[in-house]
Amino acid sequence: TYTGNTVVQSNKTLVLGKENTVNSDSNNLTLNSGTIKTSPSGAGFSNTFGTLNIESGNGTIALGTGNHSLKFSASNGVTWNGSSLTIIGWTGTEGISGTAGKIFVGNNASGLTSTQLAKFRFTGYPDGAQILSTGEVVPLGVITYTVTFDKNHADATGTMANQTASSATALTTNAFVRAGYVFTGWNTVASGVGGTAYADGASFPFTANTTLYAQWVPVITNLADNGSPIAAGNITQGTNNNIIASFTLTPSVGNSTLTSVSIPALGTYVAEDINGNGFKLWYNTTNTFGSANELKATASTSIGSGETILFSNLSQTLTMGNTGYFWVTSNIIVTATPGNTLSVGTLSTSNFTVEAGTKAGVSSASGTKTIIATAVPTISVTPATLEDFGSVCLNTDSTLKSYTLTGVNLTTDVVITAPAGFKIRKGVEAFSSSTSVTPSAGNVNTTIDVIYSPTVAGASGTLNISHESAGATTKNVSVSGTGIIGTVAVTTQTISTVSTTAAESGGTTVSTTCGTITAKGVVWGTAANPTIALSTKTNDGTGVGDYSSSITGLTENTLYNVRAYATNSHAVTSYGSNLTFTTLSKAPTAPIATTATVNGFTASWTAPADQGAAAITYTVKIYSNNTLTTQVGSAITGITGTSTVITSLSQNTTYYYTVEAVNATGSSAVTGFTTGITTLSGPIICGYENFETSSISTSYGDGSFTGNNNIVWNYYASRNEDTFGIDGKGIMLRRSSDNSRIVSAEITNGIGDFTCKLKKAFTGSGDRQVQLYINGIPQTASIAWDNETTQTYTVNNINISGNIIIEIRNTKSTQVIIDDIKLRAIITSIDTSMHPVVDNII
């Protein structure tokens, strides 16, 4: 048996070995992060302690599996400095006594403070702890409480079930009803004085069983004047809905239902003055008679004074705090007696009934209405015809025109209706197809504004704005105008960036005189002046700004027509100028080189296929390397076929070339011949002269110069070419009588053939002719001619070997130009399949 206080330190365990081993009078248990077990293992032993204290750290109590208890004295006076107390092995249902090991602190629910209770941790039960009325500490369970609803008055009806909850919950919505009263909420006291009030559906804490009492306030319906009482005045024969009285009813607490109204009628009228059920009661939620609802109609039954006009069997709901507006009207028959009078006396609470609640208030008597004879309603308009509105774009408004409307003795509004395409207004209201003017004391005098807003193109013709009022002759104002759809303008941008299948264009200076631009772009085709009916077009947005268009999907080497277009919101489309362009050609294919000569070869290729039929030529460029970067000579252009003979090349040299198709727009991609072809080793060129190194005087005389291949040439009675050159520089022989000639120095290797170019100098008439001499031996002379055409002078098969001297003499008395002298060596037994004859040496 343990006596005295027991402290279980950290990492220590007090194990109870049998029942009642602790002297409860003196043994207070303190756990300093220590543990107490009710048995070494198994069921556990019951024991009684003094107070329980968690001095520091986390204490632990481990219960056995059998029915046993640990009992502590009330410990609510002990300060627990420790963090928590963990209970292991407790079994049962939260909120009620355990089914095996139990822990008691004191013998009622106050044995622990709420702070101490919050430090309990039951393993497997995460919701905290509670102390039962027996002092047993168990895992926290659910506690429910009940609210009972009391209708609080015997004349209230309805039923409500009790409501049960364990935490704050919205109250059940009230289902009780009490005639003539408004439910205002609940109170914990029936009288509503000194208790706690709760609104309908409010949150209730449910911390104790409670009875809530319904609270009721009586409905009060207040009668009052609707502004000033109805003033005295006249009522015209044959008029309806003449207001003879008005009043208001306002429920101050809750809603009210009006069931009847009795009106005290006064005056000298008789029943025959009233047209059938001519007394009517009207109601509206706003003080606007024009939109009021008719509640009841009744007939007159006697002479006016003393008659009660009864409107019964009503069921008009009046909403709490909202004023209901009521009017009483009379319909006066057309045969009513002029001079008879009609009015309504003072109204009080006795003049109306409601379903429940109380009534209060009074409404003043109305002024006397006197029946008068019918006046003839008349309408006038000035002017009767408005000036034509002119041309106006569809769906836009014209400038405003106005006329004056007047009327007298009118009993109803003047209804004004405009024809299609026209709109009207009075005052500052919005324009519309119709409006109405309400008479003041039977009269109108107002200005009507008119605009033309056509929706259909073309002239409207003469149309009428009608003016109608009951009993009055209809009057018209004639109007007219013309609806237009406008014109559109656009300029086609210059075609640019043309490729084989695409190009760029667009439009500028886009405008429309009506509406807006809803579409713009370009349209193209192979025929002139294409239209947007074609699918080959772009849509480049809206508005009047300049725009760019991409033309795509084209066929190579094809002539196209392009126009910019713009369309306005009225479907008017206009076009810019028709421009044309030709797409670039495809590149030629399959280039080859054949028939090599000593100074050239034949280039051939295949024309582009599957493209348009625009005219094309070809351009060939010769290169000395297969990367096609080092060009030889100038490009050969304007080739119309698919082959050309290349000349003026060096012997025994490998050449390459490119070919491209050219049309009106430009050149295709190039196709390169990169295999290479080598020129042959051919006959020896023994001399040529193009005079480009000469510096011959501008005056006739004798002289010499060193020309091509360092050959020296002597000339006599000669000068430079002046303005008559053939291929740049040349020499002009004067005339035969001056022995004008040109003579070479000695040239080796003989001569086989000779050629040069000749041209007439100056404009004087007379034949021109020259003759060639080799070593003084005359050769065949040139032809004699007298025109501006350049002549080619050729002498073949001269075949003089060894050293030679070339001499060219003028045989006529007129000047002649010589240029491009070419010599070819003798060809004897050369194999022409390997060394063909060369026509153009340079």
Secondary structure, DSSP 8 states (H G I E B T S, - for coil): -B-S-EEE-TT-EEE--STT-B-TTT--EEEES-EEESSSSSS---EE-S-EEEEESEEEEE--SSS-EEEE---TTS---SSEEEEES--S-TTS--SS-EEEESSSTTSS-HHHHTTEEETTBTT-EEE-TTSBEEE-----EEEEEE--STT-B-----EEESS-EE------B-TTEEEEEEESSTTSSSS-EE-TT-EE--SS-EEEEEEEEE-EEEEEESSS----EEEETT---EEEEEEEEEESSS-EEEEEEEEEEESS--GGGEEEEEEEEEEESSS-GGG-EEEEEE---S-STT-EEEE-S--EEE-TT--EEEEEEEEE-TT--TT-EEEE--B-GGGEEESSSEEEE-B-----EEEE-----EEEEESSB-----EEETTS----EEEEEEEES--S-EEEE--TTEEEEETTS--BSEEEE--BTTBEEEEEEEEE--SSSEE--SEEEEEE-TTS--EEEEE--EEE---EEEEE---BS--SS-EEEEEEEEEESSS-EEEEEEEEESSSS--TTSS-B----SSSS-EEEEE-S--TT-EEEEEEEEEETTS-EEE---EEEE------EEEEEE---SS-EEEEEE---SS-----EEEEEEESSTTS-SEEEEEEEEE-SSEEEE-S--TT-EEEEEEEEE-SS-B---EEEEEEEE--------EEE--TT----SS-EEEEEE-GGG-EEEEEEEEE-TT--SSS--EEE--GGGT-EEEE--BSS-BSEEEEEEEE-SS--S-B-EEEEETTEE------B-SSS-EEEEE----B-SSB-EEEEE-SSS-EEEEEEEEE---SS--TTTS---S---
